[in-house]
Amino acid sequence: MLGQLLLAASRSGAVRRAVSGFPLTKKVVQRFVAGEGVQEARAAIERLRDAGLAVTVDHLGEETLDARAAEDTADAYITLLRAVAPLGLETRGEVSVKLSAVGQRLDDAMALEHAREICAAAAANGSTVTLDMEDHTTVDSTLSILRKLREDYPSTGVAIQAYLFRSEQDCHDLSAEGSRVRLVKGAYREPASVAHQGKPEVDKAYVRCLRILMAGKGYPMVATHDDRMIAITELLADRFGRTIGDHEFQMLYGIRTDRQEALAGAGHTVRVYVPYGDDWYGYFMRRLAERPANVAFFLRALGGK
């Protein structure tokens, strides 16, 4: 119930103004967001690189309804990619893009054009792009844009949200050789007509999707902080003859950093999802909704503990 309330709050303008205006909020947000500017993001990326971790960087923002703002977001990604080029990250430093931030709500062609520009800038670094998945109304559009991007940038990845009923079929469709799929549980408030609602059902759906991807020929990117899901991934890797280099784990910036470093120390590729920018509210609220421990951390911080 708390999670559903927080997801609803993530789209509330009134709650946004109240939370954003609270003096201590931004200090707490620093746990989950690398900073508001490119230099802060670069510094965080360097720290993670030095700890043996890969990164995928998200310039925060979504649901853009202004063409100029969409262009500005694309430019922000290109600026970031140029700024981190000297770090020599190559495939260990990619970016994640929400298509709604680059014009998807306005026009698919606009979003595709901007995504192509970002893909080109990433390719210049020897890197790539993963398309974030948003609410269920955007899935068909996102997958259509993905197919077009892969014509020129075949390593472009996509996130699939396991709690959607359709996702098992999408995983089948995306399990071919060369396909990069980030499997997440899902962080948007979705109706019962399209998505599993309870945690046990979502967990089971995640495992079913994970099995499809691990049995396939693509490159699964297992986005989880759940030790049980990590263990299941390792069992499936053994069952399907996968090696430590043909899949990876992904975790969020600021969450379970000790586990991230332990997995990396054991030889796994661990990629940290690094968000930055000033439009942090929606992202922050979804992180609170995902784990009660995050809410407890927030409340303790606000109380000065």
N, C-alpha and C positions, 0 to 999 in steps of 0.2 A: 504493500500500500504506500509506504514512504517513497519507494522508487517511482511509482506512478505519479505521485504528487510532485516530485522533483522534476520529472520529465515534462509535466504540464507547466511547471514554473519556468522551465527553460525557454518556453515560447511566450511567456507573459511579459508584456512591456512594463507593466506596473512593478512586477517583482524585479525585473532587470534594473529599473531605475533605483529601487530600494537597495538591492544588493550591491550594485556598482557604486553607489554613493556612500556606502558604509566605509569609514576610514580604514579599518583593518582588513577589509576584504582583499585588496590587491596583495597585501603581504602574504595572505594565505594562498592566494592564487599562484604565487611564485613556486609553490611546490609542484604544481601541475603544468605550468606554462614557463617556457624558457626565458621569456622577456617580450618586450613590445617591439624592439628594433632588430635590424639585421646583425649588428655587432654583438648584441646579447645572445642571439641565436647561434652565431658562429662560435662564441666562447663556450656555450653549452655543448655544441657539437664537438669541439676540440677536447673537452673534458671526457666525453663519452668515448671518443676515438682512443684517447690515451688509456682508458679503462678496458680496451679490447672489445668495445661494442660498436655495432653498425647503427645507422640512423635512417629514419625517414622523416622528413620535415614538412610540417603543415603550416601554411600561412593562414591564420584563423579568419573565418568569415564564411557565410553561406547565405543562400536565398537572396542573392543580389538581384534587384529589380531595376538597375540603372546601368546602361551600357558603358558609361565612363568608369563606373566603379568596377565593372567586370574587367575592363582593360587595365585598370590600375592593379587589380589583383594579379593578373597575368604578368604585368611588369614587375611586381614585387617578387614573384617567384624567379623571374629571370635575373633580377638584381641579386637575390640570395644565392642562386647557383653560381653566378660569377664571383661572388664574395667568398664562397667556400672552395672554389676551384683549386687555389693554391694548397689546400689541405691534402690533395691527392687521394681522396676517398674512393673515387670510382664507384664500383657497385656497392660499396659499403656506405654510400651516402646518396640516397635517393630522395625524392619529394613525393608527398601525398597531396592530391588535389580533389577538392569537392567541386564537381562540375557546376553546382548551383552558384558557386562563388565567381565563376567565369562566364555566366550568362545563360545557363541551362534553362532557367525559369523564363527567360525572354525568347530564346531561339536556340535550337540544337546546333544549327550551323555556326552561330557565334561561339558557343561553348567549344565546339570541335576546333574552330580556328585558334582560339586561345590555348586550348590543350595542346595543339600541335606546336605552337610557339614554345610552350614549356617543355615539351618532349625534346624539341630540337636543342634547347639550352642544356637540358640534362644530358643528352647524347654527347654534347661537346665536352662534358666532364667525364665521359665514359660511364655514365650512370643512366638511370631510368626514372619512370613515373609510375605510381600506383594510384588508380582512381578510387577515392573513398566512395562508399555507398551511403546514400541518405535514405529518406523514408520510402515506403514501398511504391509510391507513385512515380518515382524516378528510375526504377530498376531497368525497365525496358529501354528507356532513353540512354541510360548509362552504358548498358551492354552494347547498344547499337553504336555509340560513339567509340567504345573500346574496340569493336571490330574494325572500324575505320582507322583508328590510330595504329593498330597492329599491322596494317598494310605497310606502313613506313617504319614503325617503331615496334617490332614484334615482341620486345621484352616488356611492354607496358602491362602492368598488373592491375588487378581489380579486387576490391573487398566484397565478400559475400557474407550476408547476415544469416546465421543459421536459424534464427527464430522464425523466419518467413517460411511458409509452407512450400513455396516454390523452390527453395534453395537447394534441395537435394538434386533436382533436375538440372538446375544451373551448374552445380558442381560437376555433374556428369558431363555437361556440355563443355565445361572449361578444364577438363582433366587431361587434355591432349598434351603431347610433348611441347615444351617451350612455354606453356601457359603458367603464369604466375598468379596465384590466388591467395589473398589474405582472408583467412576464415575468422570471423568474429561472431560473437553471440548476437549482438544487435543492441543499439543504444537509443532507439527512438520509440516513442509511444505509438504502438500500432494496434489496430482493432483486432478483435478475436476472429474476425472473418478472414484475416490474411496471415496471422502470426500466432505462434504458441505464446501463452501468457504466463504460466507458472515456471519457476526455476527448474523443477525436475524435468518438465517437458522440453524446455529450452536446452538443458544439458544433454538430454537424449538426442535431440535434433543435431546438436553440435557434433556429437560422436558419430552419428550417421553420416553427416557431411564430411567429417574428418576422414572417416574410413574410405569414402569415395575418392577423396583427393590423394590419400596416401597409396591407394591401390592403383591410381592412374599414373600417367607418364609426365605430369607437369611438376611444377615446383611449389609445394604447399608452404604457405607462410602462416604458422599457427599462432594466432593472436590470443593469448590467454595468460592469466596470472594464477590459474588454478592448478595446484600441484597434481591433482587427480588427472586433469586433462593433459598435463605434461607427461605423466607416466603412461597414459593411454597412447599418446603420440609415439613414445619410445617403443611400446609394445607393437604398435602397428608398423613402425619402421622396420622392426625386426621381422615381422610376419611377411612383409612385402619386399624384403630384400633391399631396403633403402640404406644408403650410407649417411654419415653425419653431415655430408656436404650437399645433399640434394633436397633439403628442406630447412626451414629455419623457424625459430621462435620470435615472436614480437611481443613487446610489452610497452606500457605507457610511461612516459617521462615522469619521474617522481614516485613511481609505485613499484614496490618490491625490488629496489635497487640491489639488495644483497643477493636475491635470487637471479637477477639478470647477470650479475658478475660471476656467480657460481656456475651457471649454465655455460657462459662464455669460457670460463676457466676449464670446463670439461671438454671444450672443443667445439661446442655448438655455435652456429651463427645466431646471435641474439641482436635483433634490430629494435631500437628504441624509437617510439613515435614521439617526435619532438614538436609540439605546437609553439608558435610564437605569433605576436601581433597584439593589437589593442582590442580586437573584437573577440574577447575571451569568454564572454558570459555564457553562451549556449554550450560551449565545450565544457566549461567548468561545472555547470549544473548537471550535465550528463555523467560526468565522472562521479559526482556525489550520488547520483541515482544508482550507479552500478554497484557500489560497495558500501554497506553500512559503516565500515571502518573509515571511509573517507569523510562521511558526515561527522563521525565522532572526532576526527582530527580537526575538522573545520570548527566545530563548537568549542573544542578545547582551546584552539588558537584564539578564537574571539574572546574567550574568557581569560586570556593571558597565561594559559598553562602550557 
